[in-house]
Amino acid sequence: MVFDMPRSRIITYIFLAPFSLFLVPLLKGEVIFWGTAGLQFIPWRAYGFSLLKDGVFPFWNPLNGFGSPLLANYQTAFLYPLSWFLYPFYLIGDVPALAWAYTLLIPMHLGLAGVGMALLLRELGFNSRGQVVAGIAFGLCGYFVARASFFSMIWAGVWLPWLIWAIEKILNANRFAQTWLWVIGLGLIAANQLLAGHAQSTWYSFVFAGIWSIFRVAKSSQFRADVKKLGFVAGGLLLAVLLASVQLYPTFEYL
C-alpha cells in the first residue's frame, strides 16, 4: 500500500501525480499556447530574454501599443525565481523551447502545490492517507488544471498551502531560534508568491493566511503566548514584501 511507504516516497508520488496529465504531450513536443500563453506570457518572456542575451535589462517593451514598461508589468513575473528555469531552454532552442519549458513548469508547479498541501496536513496531525488524498486532490484540482494556460495564476496559487504550513510552523515552534528560522521560511515562501505575477491570488492568500492565524490563536490554550507569535507571522510577511520590493516598487510606480 502506498500509505505504508516512507514519507519521502509518498511526497515523491504526490509531486509526480500531475505529470500524468502532461507527460504524453511533453514527450511529443507539444506546448500550451492558447489564450494568454501565446498572447502575453511567452512573447513577453521571449522579448525580455532576447534583451538580456544582448546585455540589456528588460525595463521597456516597445512592442505593445506605443511602448510600455516590461519589468514593471506585474504579470510578466520576470523576477520570479522558479521562472529562471526557462532561460536555459530559451538559449538552447529559442521560442519553441521556451514554450515547451513553460508547459513543463505547469506539472512542476502542480506537484509543488500537492507537496505543500501534504506537508500542511502532516503539520496538522493528519495521517499518511489524508496527506496523499489532500495532496493529489489539491495538485490536480479543477481550478489549477482548467487555468493551465494562465501561468501566473498557477505560479501564485500553488504557494497557498506552503504559506499556511510556514505559519503553522511559527505557531507550533517551541524555541525562539526555531521561531525565527520559520519567520525567514515564511518570508521566502511569501516572497515567491509575491513575485509569481498574479496579484489577486496572492492577495486572497494573504487575507486567508491572516484569518487562519487569528482563528488559530483565538482557539489556542496558550492564548497570550500565541498572540505574540502573530507578530512573528507579520514579520515574516513584512520580510516577504521587502524581498519582493525589487518587483513591487516599479509596479507601484507604473500604477
KACOR-V430579 format. One record per residue. N is the residue number from 0. RES is the residue in one small letter. PSI is psi as a letter, one per 30 degrees, with the letter a starting at -180 (NA if undefined). OMEGA is omega in degrees with one decimal (none if undefined). Layout:
N|RES|PSI|OMEGA + N|RES|PSI|OMEGA
This chain:
0|m|k|-179.6 + 1|v|f|-176.2 + 2|f|f|178.7 + 3|d|f|-178.5 + 4|m|l|175.0 + 5|p|l|-176.6 + 6|r|e|-178.6 + 7|s|e|179.7 + 8|r|e|176.3 + 9|i|e|178.5 + 10|i|e|179.1 + 11|t|e|179.8 + 12|y|e|178.3 + 13|i|e|179.8 + 14|f|e|-175.2 + 15|l|f|-175.3 + 16|a|e|-178.6 + 17|p|f|179.5 + 18|f|f|178.3 + 19|s|f|179.8 + 20|l|f|-170.0 + 21|f|f|-172.1 + 22|l|e|-177.6 + 23|v|e|176.6 + 24|p|e|179.9 + 25|l|e|179.4 + 26|l|f|178.3 + 27|k|f|179.8 + 28|g|g|179.8 + 29|e|l|-175.8 + 30|v|l|172.0 + 31|i|k|-174.2 + 32|f|f|-173.4 + 33|w|l|174.7 + 34|g|b|-175.1 + 35|t|f|178.6 + 36|a|e|-177.5 + 37|g|f|-176.9 + 38|l|f|-175.9 + 39|q|d|-164.0 + 40|f|e|-177.8 + 41|i|e|177.5 + 42|p|e|178.6 + 43|w|e|-177.1 + 44|r|e|-180.0 + 45|a|e|179.7 + 46|y|e|178.1 + 47|g|e|178.7 + 48|f|e|178.3 + 49|s|e|175.9 + 50|l|e|178.2 + 51|l|e|179.6 + 52|k|e|178.9 + 53|d|g|177.8 + 54|g|g|179.9 + 55|v|k|178.6 + 56|f|k|-170.2 + 57|p|i|177.6 + 58|f|e|-167.4 + 59|w|k|177.7 + 60|n|j|-178.5 + 61|p|g|-171.2 + 62|l|f|176.1 + 63|n|k|179.6 + 64|g|b|175.4 + 65|f|g|-177.6 + 66|g|k|179.3 + 67|s|l|176.3 + 68|p|k|177.8 + 69|l|e|179.4 + 70|l|e|-176.6 + 71|a|f|174.8 + 72|n|j|-170.6 + 73|y|e|-174.9 + 74|q|f|176.7 + 75|t|f|-179.2 + 76|a|h|-172.3 + 77|f|f|-177.6 + 78|l|g|176.6 + 79|y|j|-172.0 + 80|p|e|-176.2 + 81|l|f|-179.7 + 82|s|f|179.7 + 83|w|f|167.1 + 84|f|f|-176.7 + 85|l|f|-169.7 + 86|y|e|178.0 + 87|p|e|178.7 + 88|f|e|178.5 + 89|y|e|-179.3 + 90|l|e|-177.0 + 91|i|e|-171.8 + 92|g|g|177.2 + 93|d|a|-171.7 + 94|v|e|178.4 + 95|p|e|178.2 + 96|a|e|176.5 + 97|l|e|178.9 + 98|a|e|178.3 + 99|w|e|-179.6 + 100|a|e|174.4 + 101|y|e|179.2 + 102|t|e|178.2 + 103|l|e|-179.3 + 104|l|f|-179.0 + 105|i|e|178.6 + 106|p|f|176.3 + 107|m|e|178.8 + 108|h|e|177.7 + 109|l|e|174.7 + 110|g|e|176.8 + 111|l|e|177.5 + 112|a|e|-179.7 + 113|g|e|178.7 + 114|v|e|178.6 + 115|g|e|179.0 + 116|m|e|179.1 + 117|a|e|178.8 + 118|l|e|178.2 + 119|l|e|-179.7 + 120|l|e|175.0 + 121|r|e|179.1 + 122|e|e|179.9 + 123|l|f|174.2 + 124|g|g|178.7 + 125|f|l|-178.8 + 126|n|l|-176.2 + 127|s|e|180.0 + 128|r|e|178.7 + 129|g|e|179.0 + 130|q|e|-179.0 + 131|v|e|-177.9 + 132|v|e|-178.0 + 133|a|e|-179.4 + 134|g|e|-179.4 + 135|i|e|-180.0 + 136|a|e|-179.6 + 137|f|e|-179.1 + 138|g|f|-179.0 + 139|l|g|-176.2 + 140|c|l|-176.5 + 141|g|e|-178.9 + 142|y|e|-178.7 + 143|f|e|-175.6 + 144|v|e|-178.8 + 145|a|f|-178.6 + 146|r|g|-174.2 + 147|a|e|-178.0 + 148|s|f|176.7 + 149|f|i|-166.9 + 150|f|e|-174.6 + 151|s|f|176.5 + 152|m|e|177.9 + 153|i|e|-176.0 + 154|w|e|-178.7 + 155|a|e|-173.2 + 156|g|e|-174.5 + 157|v|f|-176.7 + 158|w|f|-177.9 + 159|l|e|-179.6 + 160|p|e|176.3 + 161|w|e|178.5 + 162|l|e|-179.3 + 163|i|e|177.8 + 164|w|e|180.0 + 165|a|e|177.3 + 166|i|e|177.3 + 167|e|e|178.2 + 168|k|e|177.9 + 169|i|e|-177.7 + 170|l|f|-177.4 + 171|n|f|-177.6 + 172|a|k|-178.2 + 173|n|f|-177.5 + 174|r|k|-177.5 + 175|f|e|-179.5 + 176|a|e|179.0 + 177|q|e|177.9 + 178|t|e|-179.2 + 179|w|e|177.2 + 180|l|e|-179.2 + 181|w|f|170.8 + 182|v|e|177.1 + 183|i|e|177.7 + 184|g|e|177.6 + 185|l|e|179.2 + 186|g|e|-179.7 + 187|l|e|179.5 + 188|i|e|-178.6 + 189|a|e|177.3 + 190|a|e|176.1 + 191|n|e|179.8 + 192|q|e|178.5 + 193|l|e|-178.3 + 194|l|f|-173.1 + 195|a|f|168.9 + 196|g|g|176.8 + 197|h|j|-171.3 + 198|a|e|-176.7 + 199|q|e|-179.1 + 200|s|e|179.6 + 201|t|e|178.8 + 202|w|e|179.1 + 203|y|e|179.5 + 204|s|e|-179.7 + 205|f|e|177.3 + 206|v|e|179.2 + 207|f|e|179.7 + 208|a|e|178.3 + 209|g|e|178.9 + 210|i|e|178.0 + 211|w|e|-177.7 + 212|s|e|-178.3 + 213|i|e|-179.9 + 214|f|e|178.7 + 215|r|e|-179.8 + 216|v|e|-177.6 + 217|a|e|-178.6 + 218|k|g|-177.5 + 219|s|k|175.7 + 220|s|f|176.6 + 221|q|i|-169.4 + 222|f|e|-175.4 + 223|r|e|-179.8 + 224|a|e|-177.2 + 225|d|f|175.3 + 226|v|e|177.8 + 227|k|e|-178.8 + 228|k|f|174.0 + 229|l|e|176.3 + 230|g|e|177.1 + 231|f|e|176.6 + 232|v|e|178.0 + 233|a|e|178.1 + 234|g|e|177.9 + 235|g|e|178.7 + 236|l|e|176.3 + 237|l|e|176.1 + 238|l|e|179.0 + 239|a|e|179.1 + 240|v|e|179.0 + 241|l|e|179.9 + 242|l|e|-177.3 + 243|a|g|-176.1 + 244|s|f|176.8 + 245|v|f|173.9 + 246|q|e|-174.2 + 247|l|e|-177.0 + 248|y|e|177.2 + 249|p|e|177.8 + 250|t|e|177.8 + 251|f|e|177.9 + 252|e|e|177.6 + 253|y|e|-179.9 + 254|l|NA|none
